[in-house]
Amino acid sequence: MRDIVSMKIKVGEAPAIKVVGRVAWTLDQLIQAGEHGVTPLEYPAPRWSDYVFKLRKRGLEIETIDERHGGAYRGEHGRYVLRSPIEILDVTRQGDKADA
């Protein structure tokens, strides 16, 4: 499947917003995950916390659930769960005409 490069969405009654690049990819991952949410361990990306921060700044409610993990580098990680109901207005994927 081709990567999402931009998304136009509505969150409640607020005006439509457009997110691009990895922020759009992050939002897509959160939508697909539903109530299960996502962690950087399951879906590696360079800066999950930054992408989530940018989505929150745009008005999306995203819960962070702290979880422990074992292994050689045991510790804690966050599981992100999208809590805002959103309406997807438009999606552009890599290679679409609008992306060219």
C-alpha positions in Angstrom: 0.0 0.0 0.0 1.3 3.5 -0.8 2.1 5.8 2.1 -0.3 8.6 3.0 1.3 12.0 2.4 -1.6 14.3 3.4 -5.0 14.1 4.9 -7.8 16.7 5.2 -10.0 16.1 8.2 -12.7 17.6 10.4 -12.7 17.3 14.2 -16.2 18.0 15.5 -17.5 21.5 14.5 -14.0 23.0 14.0 -12.9 24.1 10.6 -11.2 21.4 8.4 -7.5 20.9 8.8 -4.8 19.4 6.6 -1.9 17.4 8.0 1.0 16.3 5.9 4.0 14.0 5.8 4.7 11.8 8.9 2.0 13.6 10.8 -0.5 12.4 8.3 1.0 8.9 8.4 0.7 9.0 12.2 -2.9 9.9 12.1 -3.6 7.1 9.6 -1.9 4.6 11.9 -4.0 5.9 14.9 -7.2 5.6 12.9 -6.4 2.1 11.7 -5.5 0.9 15.2 -8.8 2.1 16.8 -9.1 1.3 20.5 -6.0 -0.9 20.5 -3.8 2.2 19.8 -0.2 2.1 18.6 3.2 2.1 20.1 6.6 3.1 18.6 7.6 -0.5 19.3 4.9 -1.9 17.0 5.2 0.8 14.3 8.7 2.2 14.4 9.1 5.8 13.2 11.7 8.4 14.2 9.7 10.8 16.3 6.3 9.5 17.4 6.0 11.8 20.4 6.6 14.9 18.1 3.9 13.7 15.6 1.4 13.1 18.4 2.3 16.5 19.9 1.6 18.2 16.5 -1.8 16.4 16.2 -2.8 17.4 19.7 -1.8 21.0 18.8 -4.2 20.8 15.9 -7.1 19.9 18.3 -7.1 16.1 18.3 -7.5 14.2 21.5 -4.9 11.5 21.8 -4.5 9.5 25.0 -1.1 8.2 26.1 -1.2 5.0 28.1 2.1 4.1 29.8 3.1 0.4 29.4 6.1 -1.6 30.6 8.1 -3.8 28.3 10.8 -6.4 29.0 13.8 -7.6 27.1 17.4 -6.4 27.0 16.3 -2.8 27.1 13.3 -3.1 29.5 11.5 0.1 30.5 8.3 1.9 29.6 6.8 3.1 26.4 3.6 5.0 25.5 0.6 3.6 23.7 -1.2 6.3 21.7 -5.0 6.0 21.3 -7.0 8.5 19.1 -10.0 9.6 21.2 -11.4 12.4 18.9 -14.1 11.4 16.5 -12.9 12.6 13.1 -14.3 12.9 9.6 -11.8 12.2 6.7 -12.5 14.6 3.9 -9.5 13.8 1.6 -6.5 11.6 1.4 -3.4 11.9 -0.8 -1.1 8.9 -1.2 2.5 8.8 -2.5 2.3 8.9 -6.3 -1.1 10.5 -6.6 -1.3 13.4 -9.1 -1.6 16.0 -6.3 1.6 14.6 -4.9 3.6 14.8 -8.1 
